[in-house]
Amino acid sequence: MFAKNWKVFAVLIVLIWSLTTLFQVLPEAKLKELQRLTELSPADLQSDIAGRLEKLPGWDKMNTFQREDALKSLQEEAAATNNMQVLGHYQGYAIVTNLKLGLDLRGGSQLLLQAQPSKLVPEITPEVMRGVETVINNRVNSLGVAETVVQRTGRDRLIVELPGVKDPQEAKDRIGTTALLEFKELVYEPADSNMPKMDALGNFEWKDVGLTGADFKHATAVPLPGGQTWRILFEFKPDGATKFGDLTTRLVNRSIGIFLDGQPTDRGPDGRPLGLNEYRGINVLEPIRGGSGEIKGNFAKEQAIDLALKLNAGSLPTKVVILEERTVGATLGQDSIEKSLIAGVVGIALVMLFMLIIYGVPGMMANVALVLYTLTTLAIFKAVPVTLTLAGIAGFILSIGMAVDANILIFERTKEELKLGKNVYTAIEVGFSRAFTSIFDSNMNSLIACGVLMIFGTSIVKGFAVTLAIGVAVSMFSAITVTRVLLHLVPKSVPLFGATLKKSGSANKSSKDAKVA
């Protein structure tokens, strides 16, 4: 029985998968908690995640890998919350979906960045740009926003899209700054004395030792007793731990300075970095071989969290400047969503009405297949995941028209077979068989065009091409398989295309007659 009706089971499996993938039912209390996360700033979100981690059962007994998995799970939950759309409420539960919406639908910021040469990096090569792209990606992810786009364009530029970001200035500050943390040793003159050397401006002189934030394995912001100021706990990578141990061994009873972007990390009462004429660094009392330490700088909470995030993300290999900024307000994005929904609903409704008027019961079956097509395509968008933009929605709506076009080809071929005197069953089978070649060739041409757009297009064009390509691929299944299955489920007494479906025996006889003819 399964071998005979496998197409029916395939359609049911696709329907169940689409519904379970696309929709989720949550208790109202859980929904409110998730919505609370979307209202937090990146710094507060990081603090909230840290607090929730410490409350997990057995947190103290977890090893490093278990803690990283727990942290990743909470971060993914927070990121998914950014894209949640509530579809309705029923008896204490909410039906939600989680389609990723792009910049023009959610609002947010788009930045055009340019990498510039420096003394350390005299030429911007593809390798340098790969490094810049990696660091920018890490920093963008630390903002707590999802579905971000970091795309190289030209020789030395990056496009960064941040949908849903609440503070564009914070995004610019975190993305564009170098966040170069350096350890330096205080210069003494003469070298064997205890008298620090000073320059003509009265500033203490410091010497590079080749140890930077790039040698860090991990950095964490934690509050000092009282909670008013924060510090940074850090752990070096193996090579960095060795260099730090050798450095502190050599500089016992001497001073080590910690500098961020050329300024001392220590801050005065006003929160500003100490001047180079005041900063004396940290006196090394004994060698530090453990590979870990801390940075105290009278940091405010936001400063400490931001610095820890930058250190974990890594330092930019060269200077990056922001050439252009474009901001889309959340209200404008919501307006775009509403207009897109209206356009989609009206378009689908008109297509369904047309199919119903022209083809009757077969048109109704095509409409049911179109509903399954829509659910399946949206479920794939969520599972991949695909970031939906206005251009992407346009591609999706266009693919709906192409899905219906395939049914029209099949139905018209079926009508031609009926005019030749074949019964309905045979006409439907021959109609599907002979229309398949035309449908396949047409869709393959569309997929080739989509492939070209994906390779050579910009981010907006790629969004259009991706949604259109997925829609075209799914339309093959909905038109060839789903509509065919539904037509076979229609009772034989119901007329199709103006004729009644005959029994299989009659169908076989008609088929033989057709062959003889």
C-alpha positions in Angstrom: 0.0 0.0 0.0 2.8 2.4 0.9 4.5 1.8 -2.5 1.3 2.6 -4.3 0.5 5.7 -2.3 4.0 7.0 -1.5 3.3 10.4 -3.1 0.4 10.9 -0.7 2.7 10.1 2.3 5.4 12.4 0.9 2.9 15.3 0.7 1.7 14.7 4.3 5.3 14.5 5.5 6.2 17.8 3.8 3.1 19.4 5.3 3.9 18.3 8.8 7.5 19.3 8.5 6.5 22.8 7.2 4.0 23.4 10.0 6.4 22.3 12.8 9.3 24.2 11.3 7.5 27.4 10.6 5.3 27.7 13.7 6.0 27.4 17.4 3.6 27.5 20.4 4.9 29.2 23.5 3.4 29.9 26.9 2.6 33.6 27.4 5.1 33.7 30.4 7.9 32.4 28.2 7.0 34.8 25.4 7.2 37.8 27.8 10.6 36.7 29.0 11.9 36.4 25.5 10.4 39.8 24.6 12.2 41.3 27.6 15.5 40.2 26.1 14.8 42.2 22.9 14.6 45.4 25.0 18.0 45.0 26.5 21.1 46.9 25.3 24.0 44.7 24.2 25.8 45.3 27.5 22.8 44.5 29.6 22.1 41.5 27.4 25.6 40.2 28.1 25.1 40.8 31.8 21.8 39.0 31.8 23.3 36.0 30.0 26.1 35.9 32.5 23.7 36.0 35.4 21.5 33.2 33.9 24.6 31.0 33.4 25.5 31.2 37.0 22.0 30.1 38.0 22.1 27.0 35.9 22.0 23.7 37.9 25.5 22.4 38.3 27.2 25.4 36.8 30.1 25.3 39.3 30.8 21.6 38.3 30.7 22.1 34.6 34.0 21.9 32.6 35.1 24.4 30.0 33.3 22.7 27.1 30.0 22.3 29.0 30.1 26.0 29.9 30.8 27.1 26.3 27.8 24.9 25.1 25.6 26.5 27.8 26.8 30.0 26.8 26.2 29.3 23.1 22.7 28.0 23.8 21.7 31.1 25.7 23.2 33.4 23.0 21.4 31.6 20.2 18.1 31.9 22.2 18.7 35.6 22.6 19.6 36.0 18.9 16.5 34.1 17.8 14.3 36.4 20.0 15.4 39.4 17.8 13.5 37.9 14.9 10.4 36.6 16.6 7.0 37.4 15.1 3.9 36.8 17.1 1.0 35.5 15.0 -1.7 35.2 17.6 -2.7 34.3 21.1 -5.0 31.5 22.4 -5.8 30.4 26.0 -2.5 31.4 27.6 -0.4 30.4 24.6 1.1 32.3 21.7 1.8 31.2 18.1 5.0 32.6 16.9 7.4 32.2 14.0 11.0 33.2 13.6 11.7 34.4 10.0 14.8 36.5 9.7 14.0 40.0 8.5 16.5 42.2 6.8 17.5 45.8 7.3 14.7 47.3 5.2 12.0 45.4 7.1 13.3 45.6 10.7 15.1 48.9 10.6 18.7 49.2 11.6 22.0 50.5 10.2 24.1 49.9 7.1 27.8 50.9 7.2 30.3 51.1 4.4 33.8 50.5 5.8 37.2 51.0 4.2 40.5 49.5 5.3 43.4 51.9 5.2 47.1 51.3 5.0 49.2 51.9 8.1 52.9 51.5 9.1 52.4 47.9 10.1 50.2 47.2 7.0 51.5 49.3 4.1 49.2 47.5 1.5 45.7 46.2 1.7 45.9 42.7 0.4 43.1 40.0 0.2 44.7 38.4 3.3 44.4 41.6 5.2 40.7 42.0 4.1 40.0 38.5 5.3 41.4 39.4 8.7 39.3 42.6 8.8 36.2 40.7 7.8 36.7 38.1 10.5 37.2 40.6 13.3 34.2 42.7 12.1 32.1 39.6 12.1 33.1 38.8 15.7 32.4 42.3 16.8 29.0 42.4 15.1 28.0 39.1 16.8 28.9 40.6 20.2 26.3 43.2 19.7 23.6 40.6 20.1 22.0 41.2 16.7 21.2 38.4 14.3 21.1 38.0 10.5 23.9 40.5 10.1 25.6 40.8 6.7 29.3 41.5 6.4 30.2 41.5 2.7 33.4 42.5 0.9 33.0 44.9 -2.0 35.9 46.1 -4.1 39.5 45.8 -3.0 39.4 47.4 0.4 35.7 47.9 1.4 33.1 46.1 3.5 29.4 46.5 3.7 28.0 45.8 7.2 24.2 45.5 7.7 22.9 45.5 11.2 19.1 44.9 11.2 17.4 45.7 14.5 20.4 47.3 16.1 19.1 49.8 18.7 22.1 52.1 19.0 23.9 52.8 15.7 26.6 54.9 17.5 27.5 51.9 19.7 27.7 49.7 16.6 30.0 52.2 14.9 32.2 52.5 18.0 32.6 48.8 18.4 33.1 48.0 14.7 35.4 50.8 13.8 37.9 51.1 16.6 41.1 49.1 16.7 40.9 48.1 20.4 44.6 47.4 20.4 45.6 46.3 23.9 49.4 46.4 24.4 51.7 45.6 27.3 54.8 47.8 27.6 57.7 48.2 29.9 58.8 51.4 31.6 62.1 52.7 30.3 64.7 53.5 33.0 67.8 55.7 32.5 70.3 54.5 33.1 69.0 51.0 32.5 70.2 49.7 35.9 68.8 52.5 37.9 65.3 53.0 39.4 64.8 56.4 37.7 62.1 56.3 34.9 63.1 58.0 31.7 60.9 61.0 30.7 60.6 62.7 27.3 60.8 66.5 26.6 57.1 66.9 27.5 57.5 65.3 30.9 55.8 62.0 30.0 57.1 58.7 31.1 58.6 56.6 28.2 57.3 53.1 27.5 58.8 50.4 25.3 56.9 47.8 23.3 57.5 44.2 24.3 55.5 42.4 21.6 52.7 41.3 23.9 49.2 42.4 22.8 45.5 41.6 23.2 45.9 39.2 20.2 47.7 36.9 22.7 44.5 36.6 24.8 42.5 33.4 24.9 39.6 34.9 26.7 38.7 38.1 28.6 35.8 38.6 31.1 34.4 41.7 32.7 33.6 41.3 36.4 32.6 43.8 39.1 34.9 44.8 41.9 33.5 44.6 45.5 30.8 47.3 45.8 29.8 47.0 42.1 30.7 50.6 41.2 33.8 49.8 39.2 34.7 46.8 37.1 37.9 44.9 36.1 38.9 42.6 33.2 40.0 39.1 34.0 42.1 37.6 31.2 43.7 34.3 30.2 46.5 34.1 27.7 47.0 31.6 24.9 49.9 29.2 25.4 52.4 31.3 23.5 51.1 34.5 25.2 51.4 32.9 28.6 55.0 32.0 27.9 55.8 35.5 26.8 54.0 37.0 29.8 55.9 34.7 32.2 59.3 35.6 30.7 58.4 39.3 30.7 57.3 39.3 34.4 60.4 37.3 35.3 62.7 39.8 33.7 60.9 42.8 35.1 60.6 41.9 38.8 60.5 45.2 40.8 60.0 47.1 37.6 56.8 48.4 36.0 54.6 47.0 33.3 52.0 49.3 31.6 48.8 48.2 29.9 47.6 50.5 27.1 44.4 50.5 25.0 44.8 52.2 21.6 47.8 54.1 22.9 46.2 55.3 26.1 46.7 53.9 29.7 43.9 51.6 30.8 43.9 53.3 34.3 41.4 56.1 34.6 41.1 59.0 36.9 38.1 60.1 39.0 36.6 61.7 35.9 36.6 58.4 34.0 39.2 59.5 31.5 42.5 57.7 30.9 45.4 58.9 33.0 47.9 61.1 31.3 51.3 59.7 30.3 52.9 62.1 32.8 50.9 60.4 35.6 50.7 56.7 34.6 53.3 54.5 36.3 51.9 51.1 35.4 51.9 48.0 37.6 54.9 47.1 39.8 55.9 43.4 39.2 56.5 41.8 42.6 57.2 38.3 41.3 57.1 36.2 38.1 53.6 35.4 36.9 53.6 32.0 35.2 49.9 31.1 35.4 49.0 32.6 32.1 46.2 34.8 33.6 45.8 38.1 35.2 43.5 41.1 35.5 43.3 44.7 34.2 42.1 47.3 36.8 41.3 50.7 35.3 38.4 52.2 37.3 36.2 51.0 34.5 32.4 51.6 34.4 30.3 48.6 33.7 29.7 49.5 30.1 33.4 50.2 29.5 34.5 46.9 31.0 32.0 44.8 29.1 32.8 46.6 25.8 36.5 46.1 26.3 36.1 42.4 27.1 34.0 41.9 24.0 36.5 43.7 21.8 39.4 41.7 23.2 37.5 38.4 22.6 36.7 39.5 19.1 40.4 40.3 18.3 42.1 43.4 17.1 41.7 44.8 13.6 44.9 44.3 11.6 44.7 47.8 10.3 42.8 51.0 10.6 39.2 51.0 9.4 37.1 54.1 8.6 33.4 54.5 8.1 32.8 56.0 4.6 29.0 55.9 4.6 26.1 55.2 7.0 22.5 54.5 6.2 19.9 54.2 9.0 16.4 52.8 8.5 13.9 53.5 11.3 11.9 50.7 12.9 8.7 52.4 12.0 9.6 52.6 8.3 10.6 48.9 8.5 7.2 48.0 10.1 5.4 49.9 7.4 7.4 48.0 4.7 6.3 44.7 6.4 2.7 45.7 6.4 2.7 46.8 2.8 4.6 43.6 1.8 2.0 41.4 3.6 -0.9 43.3 1.9 0.8 42.9 -1.5 1.4 39.2 -0.9 -2.1 38.4 0.4 -3.8 40.3 -2.4 -1.6 38.7 -5.0 -2.2 35.2 -3.8 -5.9 35.8 -3.4 -6.2 37.1 -7.0 -4.2 34.2 -8.3 -6.4 31.7 -6.4 -9.6 33.4 -7.6 -8.4 33.2 -11.2 -7.6 29.5 -10.9 -11.0 28.8 -9.3 -13.0 30.7 -12.0 -11.1 29.3 -15.0 -10.6 25.7 -13.9 -13.2 24.9 -11.2 -12.3 21.9 -9.1 -8.8 21.4 -10.6 -8.2 25.1 -9.9 -9.3 24.5 -6.3 -6.8 21.6 -6.0 -4.1 23.9 -7.5 -5.0 26.5 -4.8 -4.6 23.9 -2.0 -1.2 23.0 -3.6 -0.3 26.7 -3.6 -1.0 27.0 0.1 1.3 24.0 0.8 3.9 25.6 -1.5 3.7 28.8 0.5 4.1 27.0 3.8 6.9 24.8 2.6 8.9 27.7 1.0 8.6 29.9 4.2 9.7 26.9 6.3 12.8 26.5 4.1 13.4 30.2 4.5 13.4 29.7 8.2 15.4 26.5 8.2 18.3 27.6 5.9 18.0 30.5 7.2 17.2 33.1 4.6 17.2 36.8 5.5 14.1 38.3 4.0 14.3 41.7 2.5 11.9 43.7 0.3 13.8 42.3 -2.7 13.6 38.8 -1.3 9.8 39.1 -0.8 9.5 40.2 -4.4 11.4 37.1 -5.5 9.1 35.0 -3.4 5.9 36.5 -4.8 7.3 36.1 -8.3 7.9 32.4 -7.6 4.2 32.0 -6.6 3.2 33.2 -10.1 5.7 30.7 -11.6 4.2 27.9 -9.4 0.7 28.6 -10.7 2.1 28.9 -14.3 3.2 25.3 -14.1 -0.3 24.2 -13.1 -1.8 26.2 -16.0 0.5 24.4 -18.5 -0.5 21.0 -17.1 -4.2 21.8 -17.1 -4.1 23.1 -20.7 -2.3 20.0 -21.8 -4.9 17.9 -20.1 -7.7 19.8 -22.0 -5.9 19.1 -25.2 -5.8 15.3 -24.4 -9.5 15.4 -23.6 -10.3 17.0 -27.0 -8.5 14.0 -28.6 -11.2 11.7 -27.0 -9.2 10.3 -24.1 -10.9 9.9 -20.7 -10.2 12.2 -17.8 -7.8 9.8 -16.0 -5.6 9.2 -19.0 -5.8 12.9 -20.0 -4.5 14.0 -16.6 -1.6 11.5 -16.6 -0.6 12.4 -20.2 -1.0 16.1 -19.4 1.3 15.9 -16.4 3.8 13.8 -18.4 4.0 16.0 -21.5 4.0 19.3 -19.6 6.8 18.2 -17.3 9.5 18.8 -20.0 8.4 22.4 -20.6 8.1 23.1 -16.9 11.5 21.6 -16.2 13.2 23.5 -19.0 11.6 26.8 -17.9 12.5 26.4 -14.3 16.1 25.3 -15.1 16.5 28.6 -17.1 15.2 30.5 -14.1 17.6 28.7 -11.7 20.6 29.5 -14.0 19.6 33.2 -14.0 19.4 33.0 -10.2 22.8 31.4 -10.0 24.3 34.3 -12.1 22.7 36.9 -9.8 24.0 35.1 -6.7 27.6 35.1 -8.0 27.8 38.6 -9.4 25.0 40.5 -7.6 25.1 42.7 -4.5 23.5 41.7 -1.2 20.1 43.1 -2.3 20.2 41.3 -5.6 21.4 38.1 -3.9 18.5 38.2 -1.6 16.1 38.3 -4.6 17.9 35.5 -6.3 18.0 33.2 -3.3 14.3 33.5 -2.5 13.4 33.1 -6.2 15.6 30.0 -6.6 14.1 28.3 -3.5 10.6 29.2 -4.7 11.2 27.8 -8.2 12.6 24.5 -6.8 9.7 24.1 -4.4 7.2 24.9 -7.2 8.4 21.9 -9.1 7.3 19.7 -6.2 4.0 21.5 -5.6 3.0 21.5 -9.3 4.1 18.1 -10.4 3.5 16.1 -7.2 1.1 17.9 -4.9 -1.5 18.9 -7.5 -1.3 15.5 -9.1 -1.9 13.7 -5.7 -4.8 16.0 -4.9 -6.5 15.4 -8.3 -6.3 11.7 -7.7 -8.1 12.2 -4.3 -11.1 13.8 -6.0 -14.1 11.5 -6.0 -14.7 9.9 -9.4 -18.2 11.3 -9.5 -17.0 14.9 -9.4 -16.5 16.3 -13.0 -13.0 17.5 -13.9 -12.4 19.7 -16.9 -16.1 19.1 -17.8 -15.8 15.3 -17.8 -16.2 12.6 -15.1 -13.2 10.5 -14.0 -13.8 7.0 -15.2 -12.7 3.8 -13.5 -9.2 2.5 -14.0 -10.3 -0.3 -16.3 -11.9 2.2 -18.6 -8.9 4.3 -18.4 -6.7 1.4 -19.4 -9.0 0.6 -22.3 -9.0 4.2 -23.5 -5.2 4.2 -23.2 -5.0 1.1 -25.5 -7.5 2.7 -27.9 -5.2 5.8 -28.0 -2.2 3.6 -28.8 -4.1 1.8 -31.6 -5.1 5.2 -33.0 
